[in-house]
Amino acid sequence: FINLCQQQRNNREMEAAIAWCLQAVAANRNYWNLVELGRTYYEARQYALAAEISREAINQMPTQASAYQWLGVSLYLLGQKEEALETLYTSAQLAPRNVWIRLDLGDVLQWEGEYFLAACEYTKALTLTDRETLIAKIQGRLESLPVTQADLSRCNQE
């Protein structure tokens, strides 16, 4: 079921993806199935459901980063900005080498006007991938920030 959920989500068939994820969770309500359902709700812009399911996943495995990531971005889009940032920082602490978590944290910091901190997260993300398309995406985000080269060098010192 979960593979069908992921396949439908990748095809942007969100109703079908949710249906498959729900079947996976009904068959086995484990952390990984809950994370996939939470992510799918997030990508379907059903942020309250994404947050609820992500919290359930965190209760099952509080030392895994993925559920914190989807909870954090969902909370932010629900207007719970302080808790969202705390949750995303927790996610980054649990998985410091996860490029996607660094990108999400950078995006939220940028939306909050924390340009230096966002630049530091994007800079960390750059060190975590060798995929050219992702590097171009991260560099585009960095270039859009009102930070200097000196600011970026400070990121590496902190």
Sequence and secondary structure as in RCSB ss.txt:
>XXXX:A:sequence
FINLCQQQRNNREMEAAIAWCLQAVAANRNYWNLVELGRTYYEARQYALAAEISREAINQMPTQASAYQWLGVSL
YLLGQKEEALETLYTSAQLAPRNVWIRLDLGDVLQWEGEYFLAACEYTKALTLTDRETLIAKIQGRLESLPVTQA
DLSRCNQE
>XXXX:A:secstr
 HHHHHHHHHTT HHHHHHHHHHHHHH   HHHHHHHHHHHHHTT HHHHHHHHHHHHHH TT SHHHHHHHHHH
HHTT HHHHHHHHHHHHHH TT HHHHHHHHHHHHHTT HHHHHHHHHHHHTT   HHHHHHHHHHHHTSS  HH
HHHHHHH 
